[in-house]
Amino acid sequence: MFRITTQTADDELVMKLEGSLTGAWVREADTCWRDVMTAMDGRRVRIDLTAVCHVDAAGRELMTVMHRAGAQFVTRGCVMPEIVREISESADAGLPTEAQSAR
């Protein structure tokens, strides 16, 4: 199961993901992400990953795109903060996510 919820606050647009960001769900999240990007109107975008339990390679690539576009991630637990750190480091270094993980 996967759920995507978007909410608009004053100066912020929040996209909450819940479940596994894998397989076909990555395409759904990407479609929603594109909709969010067109509706931003200068607002900050925050991606709430606190309820995401698993991310595959395609999910990491989408998260890299989101990070490079300026989205801020909200995480908790042991795994998701580490995944976001890896994505942040690889995106900032200009490397593909897999290349950073291989180091």
Secondary structure, DSSP 8 states (H G I E B T S, - for coil): -EEEEEEE-SSEEEEEEEEEE-THHHHHHHHHHHHHHHH-TT-EEEEEEEEEEEE-HHHHHHHHHHHHTT-EEE--SSHHHHHHHHHHHHHHHT--HHHHHH-
